């Protein structure tokens, strides 16, 4: 039995990933009904959206004491947005919290390598909720619907 057949039999949704020029995996993600491009980052503890995409995705924000760090930047100010709906392929969740921070440094690095900028990052929080399995060879992500959507 193939990995794909086994996971689909176990209730997982298969989501195609796009391998970028920077060797990152990206996926089209629908956040609050609006499509965007997100990097899948197993090393990111939380899923994030850039401040510049707050209006695009109709995010309600609140101040946060958390400081973000990553991709060469530290001590970045953040905001929090709760109770967002997200859909990745056929997998969905209506109660996702997102960290908002300045993604300009991430997008500048992507653009410098002739890759497209992104709206956000799918981090370990969502990957854990969906019991994620990544098939690197076949460039796909499997997420299991674990909550009512």
N, C-alpha and C positions, 0 to 999 in steps of 0.2 A: 504494500500500500504506500502511496506517495504521501509526502508531508501535506501537500495541498488537500488531498482527499481526506486524510485523517483529521486535519483541523476543521475543514468544512463540515465533516460529519459530527464534530464536537461543538458546532455552533459558532464558529469563527467566520468573520467577514474578510475576504481577500481584497487588499487595496494595493493597486500598482504604485510603485515609487519611481521617481525620476532621479537618475543619478546626474548631478550637476558637474560642470567643469571643475569645480573645487572639490569633487569627490564627496559631496554631501548628498543625502537623500532628501528629496522634497516631495510634498504631496499637496494636491488641491484640497483645501479644507473650507467648509462652509461654516462661518461663525456668525451667529445671529441672523442667518438667512443670506449672508453676503459671502461670495467666494473669494478666497485669497490663497497665496502661496506660503507654505510653512515648511521650514526645515524640520526633519525628524532628528532629534538630538537626545540620544540615550544618556548623555552626560549632563544634561540640563535637569536640575531637580524639579523645576516648575515650568509649566508652559507659559509662554510670554507673547506679548504683542507690543509693537513699538508705539510710543506716544503719538507718532504721526498717523497711526491707523485708528485712533480712538473714535473719530467721527465716522470713518468708513464703516466700521463694524457696530456702530451705535452702542458703545460701551459706557456704562455708568461707572464712574471711578470714585475711589475714596483714597485718602492719604494712607501711606504705609510707612512704618518705621524700618522696614526691611531694606537693607542695602544690597544691591545686586553686584555680582562679580562674574566675569567670564570673558572669554575671547580677548584677553589682554587688557581688559578694563576692570577697575575695582571701585568700590564705594559709590556706585551709581544710585541716584535717587529712584524710587519706585512708587507706583500706585497699585491699587488692587481693584479688580473688577470681578464681582461675584455673580452667580446664577446666570451664566451665559449658556446658550445652546450651541453645540458643536456637532458637525457631521463630517466624518472622514470616510469616504466611500459610503457604504451602507451602514456603518456603525455610527451611533449617535448617543449623546448625553445632554441633558438639559440643565445640569447643575455644575457647570465647570467654572472654577475660579482661575483667573489669569493674573499674572504679574505684568504690569506695564512699565516699560523703561525705554531708554533711548537706544534704539537699534541702529543708529547711524553708523557706528563703528563696524558693526557686523555687515551692513549693506555696502559700506565703502570698501571693505575687504572683498566682498563678492564681486562688486563692479570692477575692482582692480584686476580681477582674474577673469574678466569677460563673462561673469555669471549674472543672472537676473537678481535684483533685490527681492527680499522676502518681507511678508507682513508680520511674521512671527515664527515662533518655535514651538513644536510639539515636544514636550519634555516628559520626564519619567513619571510625573503625576498621572498624566493621561495614559501613558503606555502601561502603567500598573493597573489603572482602572479597567482597561481593556484586555488585561492579561496578554500583552503583546508578544508576538513571535515575529521576528524579522528573518526573512529568507534573502540573504545578501546575494546569493548566486542568481536567483530569479527576480531580484529587485521588487520584492513585495512585502507588505506588512499585513499581518493577520491580527485582528482585534475581535474579542469576544464580547457580545452584548450581555452585560452582567446586571444591568438595571433596566427598569421599564423606561422606554423612551417615548 
